[in-house]
Amino acid sequence: MSSKKKTKKPPAPRRPRNLRLGPKDFTLFRKLPSEIRLEIYKLTLPPAQLITITSEKKVDKDTNLYYFEVGALYQVPTLLHVCKESREFAEKYYSIQLQDNLGGNGVWMSSNDVIFFENDDTFFAFFDSDGSIPKTTLTCKLPAIAFKEWLWGSDPTVQVLFKMGQPADIYQLRYNGSPSIWNVGFENNLSTIWDWEAKMLGYDYLRPNVHTITFKKMREVLEQCQLPTLIPRPETS
């Protein structure tokens, strides 16, 4: 006498739950009072960011000489692309800068953003420098700059940093471990002759603050930044 094994039926597929989340698009935003819309824009301002200046080695086809093409890696604030009103609001805090140094392609910056130079080649190409003093002077003031180690063959003088946008803060970044001897040496060299050199050359530029921290700590610093400074606009009559 043979016995048949009973086979279990596969479970029926579960139906997706209807969560009733509402419409995907909110079409009543424009009907909100302007004061509320502006507060929403303010809440959606992105945190400060590290704008990385990069470079790519290329060869000129005519001369067969190599050169470095400079670019920037960063996140463009979304408010600049939502609508006319949001763009006008964002432009109170962001302005496009560094066009001359980036081949006409500037970056949208706030007073909290930090320019990070990826390496020496990037810095020299950005400033059209031969390795000592930048040939070009930035037309804008940079709130802060960052790098891993100070540039090889260039001294952190008042004249050099003045041409680099007169940063109020300088960050030396590392992934982990203790600061290198180059990090320590940079800070010592900067503090030794700054006041004397600034007075001799007539520069009205206070010695910048130096912070030697990790990339992780840098992210925390950027996330803790307050609202960017409003950009002064000329009064219209």
C-alpha positions, 0 to 999 in steps of 0.5 A: 500500500503506497502513501502519498506525501502531502505537499504544502501550498506556497503562501499567497503573496502579500498585498501591498498595504495602502498607507494612504500617504497622500499625493506625491506632489504638493501643489498648494505651495504657491498659495502659502503666505510669502512669510511661510514660503521664505521660512521653508526656503531658509530651513532647506538651505544646505549645510556648509561644504568642502569644495574640492578643487581638483586637476587633471593632467592633459597634453596639448595636441599642438605643442605636445606639452602637458598642462593641468585642467582645474575643476571643482567638486561640490553640490550646487544648492538645490534652491538655485534650481527650484523656481525664480523665488527660491533662486532669489532667496538663495542668492541672498546667501550664495554667489558665484566665485572663482570663475577666472581660476576655473576656466570660466566655470565658477562655484556657488559659495556661501560664507561658510564653505571651505575651499580644499586644494586636492594637491600641490599640482592643483594649487599651482594650476589654480593660481597659475603659479610656478611654485613660489608666489601665486601669479593671480590674486583672487578678486574675492575673499575666501572665508577659509581654505584647506589642504593636507599639507602646505605646498612644497616649495612655497612659504606661508607668507602674508603676501602668498595668503593675501593673494589666496583670498585672505582666508580667516581660517586655514585647515590642515586635514588628515584621515587619522593619526597624529599631525605630521611634522609638516603640519606642526612646522606650518603653524610655527612658521606662520606665527613666527614672522606674520605680524612683522611681515604684515607691518613691513609690507603694509598688509591690513590682514590679520594672521589666520587661525590654523586648525589641524584636524581630521576629515571627520572633524571637518565634516562636524565643523561644517555641519555645525555652521550657523546660517551663512552671512547675508550678501550685501546688495546695492540699494536701488533707488 
